[in-house]
Amino acid sequence: MAQLNLVVGDVDGNTSRIVAAAVAARDEHRADVVLVPELAVSGYPPEDLLFHSGMRLQVGRSLERLKQEVRGITLIAGYPEYDGTKIFNSAIVIRNGVVLANHRKACLPNYRVFDEKRYFTPGTEPTVVDLNGVQAGVLVCEDVWDAEPARQARKAGAQVLLVINASPYEVDKQTQREQEIGRTRVGEAGIPLVFVNLVGGQDELVFDGNSFVMDAQGQVTMRAPAFSEGMFIVDLEADSAGVVRPLAGNMVPLQGQEESVYGALVQGTRDYVDKHRFPGVVLGLSGGVDSALTLCIAVDALGADRVHSVAMPSRYTSQMSKDDAALQATWLKVKHSEISIEGMFEATLAALKDEFAGRAPDTAEENIQSRCRGVLLMGISNKTGRMLLTTGNKSEMAVGYATLYGDMAGGFAPIKDCSKLLVYRLCAWRNGQSQVIPARVIERPPSAELRYEQKDTDSLPPYEVLDPILEAFIEEDLSVDQIAARGFDRATVGRILDLVKRNEYKRRQAPPGIRVSGRAFGRDWRYPITSGYKSR
């Protein structure tokens, strides 16, 4: 199983990676067959690149390379197959320049982050290929989540299922994969399964690897690590009766929620920065919990020498915040700057004096401070070439507790899909590995520090109330009455859901961020900006 990190659109580079994996499998591991992930040739998901004629030409050249350069081993690789006006999500089986089989994905997902029916035509036939006397059924990702493809392959004589995947990460996804596939697909077919998965970040999506093998009873006999490239050997033996059994292999333990989410955030941040060839990142470090966690993720993803933190105090910034930001930067050994925004803030207020005359201070003045900080950070980003990371969390993004062209300005938002309560859990987990966040950053009440003695609870319910309401609405699509029935004040629920609706325009202008939940703002959230819908 070649658990690879590939790049969408880099057909030549991906093809070279596939060839290298096949050579390593043959020469270093003496393997008979090498599996690479779904759509490995084009990268996943290629989206509308599939419609470009140049992609079609490059994929054709890639297949010729694979036929010529992969010898002495059977390769099963995912690629977009062009057939006239149709495109199929296919798996090609090649050995010594000969195409032994070609499987067209039958089940095309069209939910949450997937929209494969926009691009692909479904296949209709099972694919079973003879590999050294063993009849192997070939499936592509979603095929194994539906009963029929595995059933058809078994009926066609398959003794084992070989499944290539690009299955994205979300919390507890690996447990779901193993339970669902083991209980139903493998259990129904009664034959073992080899499941190889993509690894790496692609825009909002992260693929976690976690490739695995199951016996005919649906028990996992081998599991590859999460968020790690590698070649993983699977030994299958067939007895005289034709029964195929996987031999026990290395079993990497399943990660806990905090460890796996943190790993996804690190993987997604590293790949977004590196695949765009940024030399590093810059971020605002406020002394608060969100920026503290973002700094840890950036350092763990890229190394301290590629990270620059900037504190930008105003008249409302406490000495505690300045001290804690500087201390964390010292602990993590990153370059740290402190630039006051007071002069910019005063100059902006002076310029707007006549426009603001007769109006009491409100969120306009608060947002000016945030936008002053955005100007400074974008200036550093432009001058150094380092990408600006934003530090907002999902709770804030949901209710609009963020400033357009201020703290929302940037290129990537690592914790965009992490609720505030999850942020605290991740900070505690990361500090459990090594002390990298000052304790009082986690312990003190959260505040934007945009006015004197400001607290988040001045504008929002406590996060212990807010986050469950948001999860019920965003991830479960529950109504006001349904959420209130869980014990929440109905008026509070109605106000929160109204805030979510009214701030859709902000989220449309936010940078992409890593998806870790069952439903994130981005690919799988498609609410209208202009809407007369009333949440009830």
Buried (B, 14 or more C-beta within 10 A) or exposed (E): BBBBBBBBBBBEEBBBBBBEBBBBBBEEEEBBBBBBBBBBBBBBBBBEBBEEEEBEEBBEEBBEBBBEBBBEBBBBBBBBBBEEEEBBBBBBBBBEEEEBBBBBBBBBBEEBBBBBEEBBBBBEEBBBBEBEEBBBBBBBBBBBBBEEBBBBBBEEEBBBBBBBBBBBBBBBBBEEBBEBBBEBBBBEBEBBBBBBBBBBBBBBBBBBBBBBBBBBEBEBBBBBBBBBBBBBBBEBEBEEEEEBBBEEBEEBEBBEBBBBBBBBBBBBBBBBBBBEEBEBBBBBBBBBBBBBBBBBBBBBBBEBEBBBBBBBBBEBBBEEBBBBBBBBBEBBEBBBBBBBBBEBBEEBBEEEEEEBEEEEEEEEBBBBBBBBBBBBBBEBBEEBEBBBBBBBBBBBBBBBBBBBEBBBBBBBBBBBBBBBBBBBBBBEBBBEEEEBBBEEBBEBEBBBBBBEEBEBBEEBBEBEBBBBBBBBBBEEEBBBEEBBEEEBEEEBBBBBBBBBBEBBEBBEEBBBBBBBBBBBBBBBBEEEEEEEEEBE
